[in-house]
Amino acid sequence: MDRKKVTLPEIQRKKEMGEPITMLTAYDVSIARAVDQAGIDMILVGDSYGMVVLGYDTTVPVTMDQMITAAQAVARGAKNPLLVGDLPFLTYQVDPLEAVRNAGRFIKEAGMDAVKLEGGREIAPTVRAITNAGIAVMGHVGLTPQSVSKLGGWRTQGTTAEAARKLLDDALALQAAGAFSVVLEKVPDRLAGLVTQRLQVPTIGIGAGPMCDGQVLVTNDLLGLFDRFVPKFAKQYAKLYPLIVDALSEYKLEVDAHAFPTVEHSFAIKDEEWDAFLRTLDETDETHAHIQFDATADAARVY
Ligand code: KIV
């Protein structure tokens, strides 16, 4: 079925109609194509890229150039979902002008439709500056991984009355500054439900329970691409890691046993071309004449 490109008004319409919004991360062309084919509404080229692909312990070291390369690959693969580029640490916190420039790179160089940044009231003037430049912004409150050391670890946010109130005010401030939606990460489900009720723009939850307008997961977690820790909120819809190890081990076994590649994976040269080629060689060297496919072993062997 022909699908249409997802737009901001479509995301807002879903909120108003109470239709769930789906979002997943992608960092490369093949996952981007698969996410698109699955009919997901939005793709986040998240700075989680730094952890799940580049192997950093946090998202903090990720650079703008790394994000642009990943975003370009995703844009080549995904045609229908709304594409959101995640501004990495220190590309928007220092100066709103620098933030506008970096947000603009996602749009101009990588074909993103919007950008995401982390933070509440303190970042609202920056959200305003970016939206004033004509760039759509998604906010992100609750557990904001770029501030993980300030937050004292990967803990649930908004768990006291005071923190819950601050989180609501932060989300409202982002909306007032022009954010088209707000990610709520690792906050109590009731609080996420209340914020969702109070906001006119959609909330997208990750570890925020079922009452958000939409859900986002890190695709690598959903696919079970790791043999390491999986966050409580990340449901594994597949366990690909052991399947990958099995496939790689089988490849090694077959190569070791000369069982791969077979004729099926090899390329031929016509006999007359081969003979002509051999005549260009030293014809007294017998070894050349015996290079041919070993049909009995059904494997490309030189003997
Ligand atoms: O970087 C990311 O993947 C994110 C999601 C967890 C929302 O910010």
Residues whose N, C-alpha, C, O or C-beta is under 5 A from the ligand:
A	BS01	KIV	T25 G46 D47 S48 V183 I206
